[in-house]
Amino acid sequence: MKLVPGVISALVLAWTATFSWDEWVDNHRIMAGPDNESSLYQSYDPEQIVKKFRFEGESYSGGHGYGATQLIQYIRHSQDFTPRFTMQARRERELLNALRKDIVFRLHITGMTVVASDDEADGGFTYKYTSGDSSGSISVHAPVHHVTVRRYPVPAGLDDVELKIALEETWTRPASESKWWMSVVD
């Protein structure tokens, strides 16, 4: 009968160790905040460019999502912008060029180092960048025709479009901190 209390004690000890480890990991996760976000991530909003292309008096809606994956060694941030609006037909290239110029300017003034740029077949583009302990990318997809439910047809010369912009960034603990944290975790 002494075996049963011993087994129970071992199970309680194992449960306590597991719970304590999970608690320690949860308490040492990197929390999302301005200390681990670049100034580009904190301030980017395509609205100033998009509003120049929206046709006055026609439909407009916009979506904006953001999130973070919080771990011990790094945190991954993500944002997406999905404006839907009516614009003059055949101005998609002009819109993409304006967005590209704005993004290049913002990367420059926020001190980011562009490490790669890719042009997509549909006219969209991606910039990959680094800064300090952050690395990230910003992708702009070419506008696609978006069917909007209306009481009247789209006026001649106009088009309903949807634009998708994605911003992803990973912040890694500085090397001086990372070595200690990872020695504790491993």
C-alpha positions as CSV (number, residue, x, y, z in Angstrom):
1,M,0.0,0.0,0.0
2,K,3.0,2.3,0.3
3,L,3.3,2.1,-3.5
4,V,0.1,4.1,-4.0
5,P,1.1,7.2,-2.0
6,G,4.5,7.1,-3.8
7,V,2.9,7.0,-7.2
8,I,0.5,9.8,-6.2
9,S,3.4,11.9,-4.9
10,A,5.4,11.3,-8.2
11,L,2.3,12.3,-10.3
12,V,1.8,15.5,-8.2
13,L,5.4,16.4,-8.4
14,A,5.4,15.8,-12.2
15,W,2.2,17.9,-12.6
16,T,3.7,20.7,-10.5
17,A,7.0,20.7,-12.5
18,T,5.0,20.8,-15.8
19,F,2.8,23.6,-14.5
20,S,5.7,25.5,-13.2
21,W,7.6,25.2,-16.5
22,D,4.6,26.4,-18.5
23,E,4.1,29.3,-16.0
24,W,7.8,30.3,-16.4
25,V,7.6,30.2,-20.2
26,D,4.4,32.3,-20.1
27,N,5.9,34.8,-17.8
28,H,9.0,35.3,-20.0
29,R,7.4,35.6,-23.4
30,I,8.1,38.8,-25.3
31,M,5.0,41.0,-25.1
32,A,4.0,43.0,-28.2
33,G,4.7,46.7,-27.8
34,P,6.5,49.7,-29.2
35,D,9.9,48.4,-27.9
36,N,9.8,45.5,-30.4
37,E,8.1,47.2,-33.3
38,S,9.9,49.3,-35.9
39,S,8.7,52.9,-36.5
40,L,7.6,51.7,-40.0
41,Y,5.4,49.1,-38.4
42,Q,4.0,51.6,-35.9
43,S,3.2,54.3,-38.4
44,Y,2.4,52.7,-41.8
45,D,-1.0,53.4,-43.2
46,P,-1.7,53.5,-46.9
47,E,-4.8,55.7,-46.5
48,Q,-3.1,59.0,-47.5
49,I,-2.2,57.4,-50.9
50,V,-5.4,55.5,-51.4
51,K,-7.6,58.5,-50.8
52,K,-6.0,60.3,-53.8
53,F,-7.3,57.6,-56.1
54,R,-10.8,57.1,-54.6
55,F,-13.5,58.5,-56.7
56,E,-15.5,61.1,-54.7
57,G,-19.1,60.0,-53.9
58,E,-18.6,56.3,-54.6
59,S,-18.3,53.3,-52.3
60,Y,-15.4,52.8,-50.0
61,S,-14.6,50.4,-47.2
62,G,-11.4,49.3,-45.6
63,G,-10.2,46.5,-43.4
64,H,-7.2,46.6,-41.1
65,G,-6.0,43.6,-39.2
66,Y,-3.0,43.1,-36.9
67,G,-1.6,40.5,-34.6
68,A,1.5,39.1,-33.0
69,T,3.0,35.7,-32.2
70,Q,4.7,36.1,-28.9
71,L,7.6,33.7,-28.0
72,I,10.6,33.8,-25.7
73,Q,13.3,34.4,-28.3
74,Y,11.4,36.5,-30.8
75,I,8.1,38.1,-31.6
76,R,6.4,38.2,-35.0
77,H,4.1,41.1,-35.9
78,S,1.7,41.2,-38.8
79,Q,-0.6,43.8,-40.2
80,D,-2.8,43.8,-43.3
81,F,-4.7,46.5,-45.1
82,T,-7.6,45.7,-47.5
83,P,-9.2,48.9,-48.8
84,R,-12.1,48.5,-51.3
85,F,-13.0,51.5,-53.2
86,T,-14.1,52.9,-56.6
87,M,-11.5,54.6,-58.7
88,Q,-11.1,55.7,-62.3
89,A,-10.5,52.7,-64.6
90,R,-7.0,51.9,-65.8
91,R,-5.3,53.9,-63.0
92,E,-4.1,50.7,-61.2
93,R,-0.5,51.2,-62.4
94,E,-0.5,54.8,-61.2
95,L,-1.8,53.7,-57.8
96,L,0.9,51.0,-57.5
97,N,3.6,53.5,-58.5
98,A,2.4,56.0,-55.8
99,L,2.3,53.2,-53.2
100,R,5.8,52.1,-54.1
101,K,7.2,55.7,-54.0
102,D,5.5,56.2,-50.5
103,I,6.9,52.9,-49.1
104,V,10.4,53.6,-50.4
105,F,10.2,57.0,-48.8
106,R,9.0,55.6,-45.5
107,L,11.7,52.9,-45.4
108,H,14.3,55.6,-46.0
109,I,13.1,58.1,-43.4
110,T,12.6,55.4,-40.7
111,G,16.2,54.2,-41.2
112,M,15.4,50.8,-42.6
113,T,17.9,48.9,-44.8
114,V,16.3,47.4,-47.8
115,V,17.8,44.0,-48.3
116,A,15.7,42.8,-51.3
117,S,12.9,43.9,-53.6
118,D,10.8,41.7,-55.8
119,D,8.3,42.7,-58.5
120,E,5.3,40.4,-59.0
121,A,4.0,39.4,-62.4
122,D,0.6,41.1,-61.6
123,G,2.3,44.4,-61.0
124,G,2.5,44.1,-57.2
125,F,5.8,44.2,-55.3
126,T,7.6,43.3,-52.0
127,Y,10.3,45.0,-50.1
128,K,12.3,43.1,-47.4
129,Y,14.1,45.2,-44.8
130,T,16.1,45.1,-41.6
131,S,16.7,47.6,-38.8
132,G,18.5,46.8,-35.5
133,D,16.9,43.6,-34.1
134,S,14.0,43.7,-36.6
135,S,13.6,42.2,-40.1
136,G,10.4,42.4,-42.1
137,S,8.7,42.7,-45.4
138,I,5.9,44.8,-46.9
139,S,4.0,43.4,-49.9
140,V,1.5,45.2,-52.1
141,H,-0.7,43.1,-54.4
142,A,-2.1,44.6,-57.6
143,P,-5.6,45.8,-57.2
144,V,-8.2,43.3,-58.3
145,H,-11.7,44.0,-59.6
146,H,-14.2,43.7,-56.7
147,V,-17.8,43.3,-57.4
148,T,-19.8,45.6,-55.1
149,V,-23.5,45.2,-54.5
150,R,-25.1,48.4,-55.7
151,R,-28.5,49.8,-56.5
152,Y,-27.1,51.3,-59.7
153,P,-24.3,50.1,-62.1
154,V,-20.8,51.4,-61.8
155,P,-20.6,54.7,-63.6
156,A,-18.8,54.6,-67.0
157,G,-15.0,55.0,-66.7
158,L,-15.0,53.8,-63.0
159,D,-14.0,50.5,-61.5
160,D,-14.5,48.9,-58.0
161,V,-11.2,47.5,-56.8
162,E,-9.8,45.8,-53.7
163,L,-6.2,46.3,-52.7
164,K,-4.2,44.1,-50.4
165,I,-1.1,45.2,-48.4
166,A,0.6,43.0,-45.9
167,L,3.3,44.0,-43.4
168,E,5.2,41.4,-41.4
169,E,8.0,41.9,-39.0
170,T,10.1,39.8,-36.7
171,W,11.9,41.3,-33.7
172,T,14.6,39.0,-32.1
173,R,15.9,39.5,-28.6
174,P,19.3,41.2,-28.8
175,A,22.2,38.7,-28.9
176,S,23.3,39.7,-25.3
177,E,19.9,38.7,-23.9
178,S,19.2,35.8,-26.3
179,K,22.2,33.7,-25.2
180,W,21.1,33.7,-21.6
181,W,17.4,33.1,-22.4
182,M,18.1,30.3,-24.7
183,S,20.5,28.6,-22.2
184,V,17.7,28.6,-19.7
185,V,15.1,27.3,-22.2
186,D,17.3,24.6,-23.7
